[in-house]
């Protein structure tokens, strides 16, 4: 019984990709959340992927090849994840409120890139904003800002 509990704790509370630096883990966590947005609907996947590639390159000052490698690493990690906790807890620990608001804004951009906001997409952004302790007013303001810039 203790082994089962230990395995659960190791899986859910182990650092994300422990061989990576904190900065690299943060990048993987952010990109994994970007990729999760693609799964929320079945429309505009190519546009969403292109936007994610662009966001990753700009946000982390990476070349296209480095960004593609990071996206592939995040996709592998995301497929093994059972929840958002491993990502949001790391982001909460390492990021300022402003950085978390920027992440929420990026998620809105991904959700809205196809010109439609599905309820599942809005749900995911709302859930992640709550898990990242982003105030509701900032959640709404980022949505308005992204909508205005489309």
DODOMAR-771073 format. One line per field, with one value per atom (N, C-alpha, C, O): residue in one letter; x, z, y. Coordinates in nm, 2 decimals. Layout:
// DODOMAR-771073
aa = [a,...]
x = [X,...]
z = [Z,...]
y = [Y,...]
// end
This chain:
// DODOMAR-771073
aa = [x,x,x,x,x,x,x,x,x,x,x,x,x,x,x,x,x,x,x,x,x,x,x,x,x,x,x,x,x,x,x,x,x,x,x,x,x,x,x,x,x,x,x,x,x,x,x,x,x,x,x,x,x,x,x,x,x,x,x,x,x,x,x,x,x,x,x,x,x,x,x,x,x,x,x,x,x,x,x,x,x,x,x,x,x,x,x,x,x,x,x,x,x,x,x,x,x,x,x,x,x,x,x,x,x,x,x,x,x,x,x,x,x,x,x,x,x,x,x,x,x,x,x,x,x,x,x,x,x,x,x,x,x,x,x,x,x,x,x,x,x,x,x,x,x,x,x,x,x,x,x,x,x,x,x,x,x,x,x,x,x,x,x,x,x,x,x,x,x,x,x,x,x,x,x,x,x,x,x,x,x,x,x,x,x,x,x,x,x,x,x,x,x,x,x,x,x,x,x,x,x,x,x,x,x,x,x,x,x,x,x,x,x,x,x,x,x,x,x,x,x,x,x,x,x,x,x,x,x,x,x,x,x,x,x,x,x,x,x,x,x,x,x,x,x,x,x,x,x,x,x,x,x,x,x,x,x,x,x,x,x,x,x,x,x,x,x,x,x,x,x,x,x,x,x,x,x,x,x,x,x,x,x,x,x,x,x,x,x,x,x,x,x,x,x,x,x,x,x,x,x,x,x,x,x,x,x,x,x,x,x,x,x,x,x,x,x,x,x,x,x,x,x,x,x,x,x,x,x,x,x,x,x,x,x,x,x,x,x,x,x,x,x,x,x,x,x,x,x,x,x,x,x,x,x,x,x,x,x,x,x,x,x,x,x,x,x,x,x,x,x,x,x,x,x,x,x,x,x,x,x,x,x,x,x,x,x,x,x,x,x,x,x,x,x,x,x,x,x,x,x,x,x,x,x,x,x,x,x,x,x,x,x,x,x,x,x,x,x,x,x,x,x,x,x,x,x,x,x,x,x,x,x,x,x,x,x,x,x,x,x,x,x,x,x,x,x,x,x,x,x,x,x,x,x,x,x,x,x,x,x,x,x,x,x,x,x,x,x,x,x,x,x,x,x,x,x,x,x,x,x,x,x,x,x,x,x,x,x,x,x,x,x,x,x,x,x,x,x,x,x,x,x,x,x,x,x,x,x,x,x,x,x,x,x,x,x,x,x,x,x,x,x,x,x,x,x,x,x,x,x,x,x,x,x,x,x,x,x,x,x,x,x,x,x,x,x,x,x,x,x,x,x,x,x,x,x,x,x,x,x,x,x,x,x,x,x,x,x,x,x,x,x,x,x,x,x,x,x,x,x,x,x,x,x,x,x,x,x,x,x,x,x,x,x,x,x,x,x,x]
x = [0.08,0.00,0.09,0.06,0.19,0.28,0.35,0.37,0.38,0.44,0.35,0.39,0.22,0.12,0.11,0.11,0.11,0.11,0.23,0.23,0.35,0.48,0.48,0.52,0.43,0.43,0.34,0.37,0.22,0.13,0.20,0.19,0.26,0.32,0.44,0.46,0.52,0.63,0.58,0.65,0.48,0.42,0.36,0.39,0.29,0.21,0.29,0.26,0.39,0.47,0.61,0.69,0.65,0.79,0.81,0.72,0.93,0.95,0.94,0.97,0.89,0.87,1.01,1.09,1.03,1.15,1.27,1.34,1.30,1.40,1.54,1.62,1.57,1.71,1.72,1.83,1.61,1.61,1.62,1.59,1.68,1.69,1.55,1.45,1.54,1.41,1.35,1.23,1.44,1.40,1.34,1.24,1.41,1.37,1.24,1.15,1.22,1.10,0.98,0.87,1.01,0.91,0.86,0.75,0.96,0.93,0.84,0.74,0.88,0.80,0.66,0.56,0.65,0.52,0.43,0.31,0.48,0.41,0.36,0.25,0.45,0.42,0.32,0.23,0.33,0.24,0.09,0.00,0.08,-0.05,-0.10,-0.22,-0.01,-0.04,-0.10,-0.20,-0.03,-0.07,-0.20,-0.28,-0.23,-0.35,-0.47,-0.58,-0.45,-0.56,-0.60,-0.72,-0.51,-0.54,-0.64,-0.72,-0.63,-0.72,-0.86,-0.95,-0.88,-1.01,-1.12,-1.24,-1.07,-1.17,-1.11,-0.99,-1.19,-1.14,-1.13,-1.13,-1.11,-1.10,-0.97,-0.92,-0.92,-0.81,-0.68,-0.59,-0.66,-0.54,-0.41,-0.31,-0.41,-0.29,-0.26,-0.14,-0.36,-0.34,-0.29,-0.21,-0.35,-0.31,-0.17,-0.09,-0.13,0.01,0.11,0.21,0.07,0.16,0.17,0.28,0.06,0.07,0.15,0.23,0.14,0.22,0.37,0.45,0.40,0.54,0.59,0.70,0.51,0.55,0.56,0.66,0.47,0.47,0.60,0.66,0.63,0.74,0.87,0.96,0.88,1.00,1.02,1.13,0.91,0.92,0.94,1.02,0.86,0.86,0.99,1.04,1.06,1.18,1.30,1.41,1.29,1.40,1.47,1.59,1.39,1.45,1.44,1.36,1.53,1.52,1.40,1.34,1.36,1.25,1.28,1.19,1.40,1.44,1.44,1.39,1.49,1.48,1.34,1.30,1.25,1.11,1.04,0.97,1.07,1.01,1.05,0.97,1.18,1.23,1.16,1.12,1.14,1.07,0.93,0.87,0.86,0.72,0.71,0.62,0.80,0.80,0.82,0.75,0.91,0.93,0.81,0.77,0.75,0.63,0.51,0.43,0.50,0.40,0.41,0.31,0.53,0.56,0.52,0.46,0.56,0.53,0.38,0.33,0.32,0.17,0.09,0.00,0.14,0.07,0.08,-0.01,0.18,0.20,0.14,0.13,0.10,0.05,-0.10,-0.17,-0.13,-0.26,-0.35,-0.47,-0.29,-0.36,-0.27,-0.16,-0.32,-0.25,-0.16,-0.08,-0.17,-0.10,0.05,0.11,0.11,0.25,0.30,0.41,0.22,0.25,0.22,0.30,0.10,0.06,0.13,0.16,0.17,0.24,0.38,0.44,0.44,0.58,0.57,0.65,0.47,0.45,0.42,0.48,0.34,0.31,0.44,0.46,0.53,0.65,0.75,0.82,0.76,0.87,0.83,0.92,0.70,0.66,0.59,0.53,0.61,0.54,0.39,0.36,0.31,0.17,0.17,0.09,0.26,0.26,0.29,0.23,0.39,0.42,0.30,0.28,0.23,0.12,0.00,-0.07,-0.01,-0.11,-0.07,-0.16,0.06,0.10,0.07,0.04,0.09,0.06,-0.09,-0.13,-0.18,-0.32,-0.35,-0.44,-0.29,-0.31,-0.27,-0.34,-0.16,-0.12,-0.22,-0.25,-0.28,-0.38,-0.51,-0.57,-0.54,-0.66,-0.63,-0.71,-0.50,-0.47,-0.48,-0.53,-0.44,-0.45,-0.59,-0.63,-0.67,-0.81,-0.89,-0.98,-0.85,-0.92,-0.86,-0.92,-0.75,-0.69,-0.77,-0.76,-0.86,-0.95,-1.08,-1.16,-1.09,-1.20,-1.32,-1.43,-1.31,-1.43,-1.37,-1.26,-1.46,-1.42,-1.52,-1.64,-1.47,-1.56,-1.57,-1.48,-1.68,-1.70,-1.58,-1.54,-1.53,-1.42,-1.30,-1.22,-1.27,-1.15,-1.16,-1.07,-1.28,-1.30,-1.29,-1.23,-1.34,-1.33,-1.19,-1.15,-1.10,-0.96,-0.89,-0.81,-0.91,-0.84,-0.89,-0.81,-1.02,-1.07,-1.01,-0.97,-1.01,-0.95,-0.81,-0.76,-0.73,-0.59,-0.56,-0.47,-0.64,-0.63,-0.66,-0.59,-0.76,-0.79,-0.67,-0.63,-0.62,-0.51,-0.38,-0.30,-0.37,-0.25,-0.27,-0.19,-0.39,-0.42,-0.42,-0.38,-0.46,-0.47,-0.61,-0.71,-0.61,-0.74,-0.84,-0.80,-0.96,-1.07,-1.07,-1.09,-1.04,-1.04,-0.93,-0.95,-0.81,-0.70,-0.74,-0.70,-0.81,-0.86,-0.95,-0.93,-1.04,-1.13,-1.06,-1.08,-0.97,-0.90,-0.81,-0.80,-0.75,-0.67,-0.76,-0.72,-0.87,-0.96,-1.01,-1.01,-1.04,-1.08,-0.97,-0.99,-0.85,-0.73,-0.70,-0.68,-0.71,-0.69,-0.80,-0.77,-0.92,-1.04,-1.02,-1.05,-0.98,-0.96,-0.85,-0.86,-0.75,-0.64,-0.65,-0.57,-0.77,-0.79,-0.83,-0.86]
z = [0.00,0.00,0.00,-0.07,0.08,0.08,-0.05,-0.09,-0.12,-0.25,-0.35,-0.43,-0.34,-0.43,-0.40,-0.50,-0.28,-0.24,-0.28,-0.34,-0.26,-0.31,-0.46,-0.50,-0.53,-0.68,-0.72,-0.81,-0.66,-0.69,-0.66,-0.75,-0.54,-0.51,-0.60,-0.64,-0.63,-0.73,-0.86,-0.92,-0.91,-1.04,-1.04,-1.14,-0.94,-0.94,-0.89,-0.92,-0.81,-0.75,-0.78,-0.73,-0.87,-0.92,-1.01,-1.08,-1.01,-1.11,-1.25,-1.29,-1.33,-1.47,-1.53,-1.52,-1.60,-1.67,-1.58,-1.61,-1.48,-1.38,-1.44,-1.37,-1.55,-1.61,-1.68,-1.72,-1.68,-1.74,-1.63,-1.52,-1.67,-1.58,-1.55,-1.62,-1.45,-1.42,-1.54,-1.57,-1.61,-1.73,-1.84,-1.90,-1.86,-1.96,-1.92,-2.01,-1.79,-1.74,-1.76,-1.80,-1.74,-1.75,-1.90,-1.93,-1.99,-2.13,-2.17,-2.24,-2.13,-2.16,-2.10,-2.17,-1.98,-1.92,-2.00,-2.02,-2.03,-2.11,-2.24,-2.28,-2.31,-2.45,-2.44,-2.52,-2.33,-2.31,-2.30,-2.35,-2.23,-2.21,-2.34,-2.37,-2.42,-2.56,-2.64,-2.71,-2.63,-2.71,-2.67,-2.75,-2.54,-2.49,-2.55,-2.57,-2.58,-2.64,-2.78,-2.81,-2.85,-2.98,-2.96,-3.05,-2.85,-2.83,-2.80,-2.79,-2.77,-2.72,-2.84,-2.81,-2.96,-3.07,-3.19,-3.18,-3.29,-3.41,-3.53,-3.64,-3.50,-3.61,-3.60,-3.49,-3.72,-3.72,-3.67,-3.63,-3.66,-3.60,-3.67,-3.60,-3.80,-3.87,-3.83,-3.80,-3.82,-3.78,-3.63,-3.60,-3.55,-3.41,-3.40,-3.32,-3.47,-3.46,-3.51,-3.45,-3.62,-3.67,-3.57,-3.55,-3.51,-3.40,-3.28,-3.23,-3.24,-3.13,-3.17,-3.08,-3.29,-3.33,-3.32,-3.27,-3.37,-3.37,-3.22,-3.19,-3.14,-3.00,-2.93,-2.85,-2.95,-2.89,-2.93,-2.85,-3.06,-3.11,-3.05,-3.00,-3.05,-2.99,-2.84,-2.79,-2.77,-2.63,-2.57,-2.47,-2.63,-2.58,-2.66,-2.64,-2.76,-2.85,-2.91,-2.89,-2.97,-3.03,-3.18,-3.24,-3.25,-3.39,-3.42,-3.33,-3.55,-3.58,-3.54,-3.49,-3.56,-3.53,-3.38,-3.33,-3.30,-3.15,-3.10,-3.01,-3.17,-3.13,-3.16,-3.08,-3.28,-3.31,-3.21,-3.18,-3.17,-3.08,-2.94,-2.88,-2.90,-2.77,-2.78,-2.69,-2.89,-2.91,-2.91,-2.85,-2.97,-2.97,-2.83,-2.79,-2.75,-2.62,-2.53,-2.45,-2.55,-2.47,-2.51,-2.42,-2.64,-2.68,-2.61,-2.57,-2.61,-2.54,-2.39,-2.34,-2.33,-2.19,-2.16,-2.07,-2.25,-2.24,-2.25,-2.18,-2.34,-2.36,-2.23,-2.21,-2.15,-2.03,-1.91,-1.81,-1.92,-1.80,-1.77,-1.87,-1.65,-1.61,-1.57,-1.56,-1.55,-1.51,-1.54,-1.59,-1.50,-1.53,-1.41,-1.42,-1.30,-1.18,-1.20,-1.15,-1.26,-1.28,-1.35,-1.33,-1.44,-1.52,-1.44,-1.43,-1.39,-1.32,-1.19,-1.15,-1.12,-0.99,-1.02,-0.95,-1.13,-1.17,-1.21,-1.17,-1.29,-1.34,-1.22,-1.21,-1.13,-1.01,-0.93,-0.87,-0.92,-0.84,-0.91,-0.84,-1.04,-1.11,-1.18,-1.22,-1.19,-1.27,-1.19,-1.09,-1.24,-1.18,-1.23,-1.32,-1.17,-1.21,-1.36,-1.44,-1.39,-1.53,-1.63,-1.73,-1.59,-1.69,-1.70,-1.81,-1.59,-1.60,-1.68,-1.76,-1.67,-1.75,-1.90,-1.99,-1.93,-2.07,-2.12,-2.24,-2.04,-2.08,-2.11,-2.21,-2.02,-2.05,-2.18,-2.25,-2.20,-2.33,-2.45,-2.55,-2.44,-2.55,-2.57,-2.68,-2.46,-2.47,-2.54,-2.62,-2.51,-2.58,-2.73,-2.81,-2.76,-2.90,-2.97,-3.09,-2.91,-2.97,-2.99,-3.09,-2.89,-2.89,-3.00,-3.06,-3.02,-3.12,-3.26,-3.34,-3.28,-3.41,-3.53,-3.64,-3.50,-3.61,-3.62,-3.71,-3.55,-3.56,-3.48,-3.48,-3.41,-3.33,-3.19,-3.17,-3.09,-2.95,-2.91,-2.89,-2.90,-2.86,-2.71,-2.64,-2.65,-2.51,-2.44,-2.33,-2.50,-2.44,-2.43,-2.34,-2.53,-2.53,-2.42,-2.34,-2.41,-2.30,-2.17,-2.07,-2.15,-2.03,-1.99,-1.87,-2.09,-2.06,-2.01,-1.92,-2.08,-2.05,-1.91,-1.83,-1.88,-1.75,-1.64,-1.53,-1.66,-1.56,-1.54,-1.42,-1.64,-1.62,-1.55,-1.47,-1.59,-1.52,-1.37,-1.29,-1.34,-1.19,-1.13,-1.02,-1.19,-1.14,-1.12,-1.04,-1.21,-1.20,-1.11,-1.11,-1.05,-0.96,-1.04,-0.98,-1.16,-1.24,-1.20,-1.22,-1.16,-1.12,-1.24,-1.35,-1.20,-1.31,-1.40,-1.52,-1.34,-1.42,-1.53,-1.64,-1.50,-1.60,-1.70,-1.82,-1.65,-1.74,-1.85,-1.97,-1.81,-1.90,-1.99,-2.11,-1.93,-2.00,-2.11,-2.22,-2.09,-2.19,-2.30,-2.42,-2.27,-2.38,-2.46,-2.59,-2.40,-2.47,-2.56,-2.68,-2.50,-2.58,-2.70,-2.81,-2.69,-2.80,-2.90,-3.02,-2.86,-2.95,-3.03,-3.15,-2.96,-3.02,-3.13,-3.23,-3.11,-3.20,-3.32,-3.40,-3.32,-3.43,-3.56,-3.66]
y = [-0.12,0.00,0.13,0.22,0.13,0.24,0.26,0.38,0.16,0.17,0.24,0.32,0.21,0.27,0.42,0.50,0.45,0.59,0.66,0.78,0.60,0.66,0.68,0.79,0.58,0.59,0.71,0.79,0.72,0.83,0.97,1.05,0.98,1.11,1.14,1.25,1.03,1.05,1.10,1.19,1.04,1.08,1.22,1.29,1.25,1.38,1.50,1.61,1.47,1.58,1.58,1.66,1.49,1.50,1.61,1.66,1.67,1.78,1.74,1.63,1.83,1.81,1.79,1.88,1.68,1.65,1.69,1.80,1.62,1.66,1.69,1.76,1.63,1.66,1.80,1.84,1.87,2.00,2.11,2.09,2.22,2.33,2.39,2.35,2.47,2.53,2.61,2.61,2.68,2.76,2.67,2.70,2.56,2.47,2.40,2.38,2.37,2.31,2.40,2.37,2.53,2.64,2.65,2.66,2.64,2.64,2.53,2.54,2.41,2.29,2.30,2.26,2.35,2.36,2.46,2.43,2.57,2.67,2.62,2.63,2.55,2.50,2.39,2.37,2.30,2.20,2.25,2.20,2.36,2.43,2.49,2.48,2.54,2.59,2.48,2.49,2.36,2.25,2.19,2.13,2.20,2.15,2.23,2.17,2.35,2.43,2.37,2.38,2.32,2.26,2.14,2.12,2.07,1.96,2.00,1.91,2.12,2.17,2.17,2.17,2.19,2.19,2.11,2.07,2.09,2.02,2.11,2.07,2.24,2.34,2.42,2.44,2.45,2.54,2.49,2.57,2.36,2.31,2.36,2.39,2.37,2.42,2.57,2.60,2.65,2.79,2.79,2.87,2.71,2.71,2.66,2.72,2.56,2.51,2.62,2.64,2.69,2.79,2.90,2.96,2.94,3.05,3.00,3.08,2.88,2.82,2.83,2.87,2.79,2.80,2.94,2.96,3.03,3.17,3.22,3.29,3.19,3.23,3.17,3.24,3.05,2.99,3.05,3.08,3.08,3.15,3.29,3.32,3.36,3.50,3.50,3.57,3.42,3.42,3.38,3.43,3.28,3.22,3.25,3.20,3.34,3.38,3.26,3.24,3.17,3.05,3.05,3.13,2.97,2.96,2.86,2.80,2.85,2.76,2.62,2.55,2.58,2.44,2.41,2.31,2.51,2.50,2.50,2.42,2.58,2.59,2.46,2.41,2.40,2.27,2.16,2.08,2.16,2.06,2.08,1.98,2.20,2.23,2.19,2.13,2.21,2.18,2.02,1.97,1.95,1.81,1.75,1.66,1.81,1.77,1.80,1.71,1.91,1.94,1.85,1.81,1.82,1.73,1.59,1.53,1.54,1.41,1.42,1.33,1.53,1.54,1.56,1.50,1.63,1.65,1.52,1.50,1.44,1.31,1.22,1.13,1.24,1.16,1.22,1.15,1.35,1.42,1.37,1.34,1.37,1.33,1.45,1.44,1.56,1.68,1.80,1.79,1.92,2.05,2.09,2.18,2.02,2.06,2.07,2.16,1.97,1.97,2.10,2.15,2.15,2.27,2.39,2.48,2.40,2.52,2.54,2.66,2.44,2.46,2.51,2.59,2.46,2.51,2.66,2.74,2.69,2.83,2.92,3.03,2.87,2.96,2.98,3.09,2.88,2.89,2.98,3.06,2.98,3.05,3.18,3.26,3.21,3.33,3.43,3.41,3.56,3.67,3.67,3.60,3.75,3.77,3.82,3.77,3.91,3.97,3.86,3.85,3.77,3.66,3.56,3.51,3.54,3.45,3.52,3.45,3.65,3.72,3.71,3.69,3.72,3.70,3.56,3.54,3.46,3.32,3.31,3.25,3.37,3.36,3.44,3.39,3.55,3.62,3.53,3.53,3.46,3.37,3.26,3.22,3.21,3.10,3.16,3.09,3.28,3.34,3.36,3.33,3.40,3.41,3.28,3.27,3.17,3.04,3.00,2.95,3.02,2.99,3.06,3.01,3.19,3.27,3.28,3.35,3.21,3.23,3.18,3.23,3.09,3.04,3.12,3.09,3.23,3.32,3.28,3.35,3.17,3.12,3.08,3.03,3.11,3.06,2.96,2.98,2.83,2.72,2.73,2.77,2.68,2.67,2.60,2.63,2.49,2.41,2.50,2.48,2.58,2.66,2.77,2.79,2.83,2.93,2.86,2.92,2.74,2.67,2.65,2.67,2.61,2.58,2.70,2.70,2.81,2.94,2.98,3.02,2.97,3.01,2.92,2.97,2.79,2.70,2.72,2.73,2.74,2.77,2.90,2.92,3.00,3.13,3.12,3.18,3.04,3.01,2.94,2.97,2.84,2.76,2.84,2.81,2.94,3.03,3.15,3.24,3.16,3.27,3.41,3.51,3.40,3.53,3.59,3.52,3.71,3.77,3.78,3.79,3.76,3.76,3.88,3.87,3.99,4.12,4.10,4.15,4.05,4.03,3.92,3.93,3.82,3.72,3.78,3.75,3.87,3.93,4.04,4.04,4.11,4.22,4.16,4.21,4.04,3.98,3.93,3.94,3.88,3.83,3.95,3.94,4.06,4.18,4.23,4.27,4.24,4.29,4.20,4.25,4.07,3.98,3.99,4.00,4.00,4.02,4.15,4.15,4.25,4.38,4.38,4.45,4.30,4.30,4.20,4.19,4.13,4.04,4.11,4.04]
// end
